[in-house]
Amino acid sequence: MSARFELIGVPSSAGAHGPGQENAPVALREAGLVEALRAAGLDLEIRNDLPVTRFQPDAEHRKQQSVDRVAAVAMQVADRIEARDRGRIPLVIGGDCTITVGVISGLLRGMPDDLGLLYLDGDIDLNTPATTRSGILDGMGIAHVIGLADNALSAIGPQRPLLPDERILLFGYDPAEQEAIQLEALERRKLIRYASTIVREDPRANARRALEQLQHQANRIVLHFDVDIIDSTELPLGDFPHFNAGLSFDNVMACLNVFLKAPSLAAFVITEINPDHDPDDILIRSLVRRLASAFS
């Protein structure tokens, strides 16, 4: 029996460093995402996209840029997830990383409190409005999930914190790319962690090990995939690219292949694609092909 998914587009760059990511859902569809996934065996239902929300600077909230707009988008995501077809797995295409906060919130409204988060990301996103230099909420997603921040975004869910540390696994981040203050925060927490330096040793084996470790803590898992986990010398699609860092394209797809087969998969979120970095659509089409193969 093929996997059953529900495609939801979230065209938002509200929490990003600048505009562009709001165009990702349309760009992915135009690059053949739906056709490629169906050819890979997915039973895929298509839903209407949420409203477009484009980045704009916020001089009144310099340490949490556009927090009310970001929270509003996350709430729309949560409402859509709650209203989903319960027989299907949400496949959410964004959009910046803050949409994952909405996905978690929506799932928590309708399932037992056993949800976990597998966070494939080049960053650990542990900045808060108190520690950030940029004020961009895109770099604060995990901090809001575990309750380190106190604002409209952290308050969208049915509980605070949304998830405890032990049900969150940070996978593939590059330690050298993290700010010292975020690494210090990480050392004080109980988040499960697999840095890129570890993953590279044996990507598929480490993916299996990580999944098994998280499944000891959580019966249902949100899989978050930020494309900036892929070294930008290979795939410069990320809104905030990491050059000479992170994991190779092959490494990441091997890990996704393991994670997407998990019976515990509750949602799959794809974030941080900025089509402005790919005017000829070559990179996005390559990503679409590789994603379809990862599902196979």
Secondary structure, DSSP 8 states (H G I E B T S, - for coil): ---EEEEEEE-B-TTSSSSSGGGHHHHHHHTTHHHHHHHTT-EEEE------B-----TT-TTSTTHHHHHHHHHHHHHHHHTS-TTSEEEEEESSTTHHHHHHHHHHTSS-S-EEEEEE-SS-----TTT-SS--GGG-HHHHHTT---STTTTSSSSSSSS-GGGEEEES--GGGS-HHHHHHHHTS--EEE-HHHHTTSHHHHHHHHHHHHHTT-SEEEEEEEGGGB-TTT-TTBSS--TT-SB-HHHHHHHHHHHHT-TTEEEEEEE-B-GGG-TTSHHHHHHHHHHHHHH-
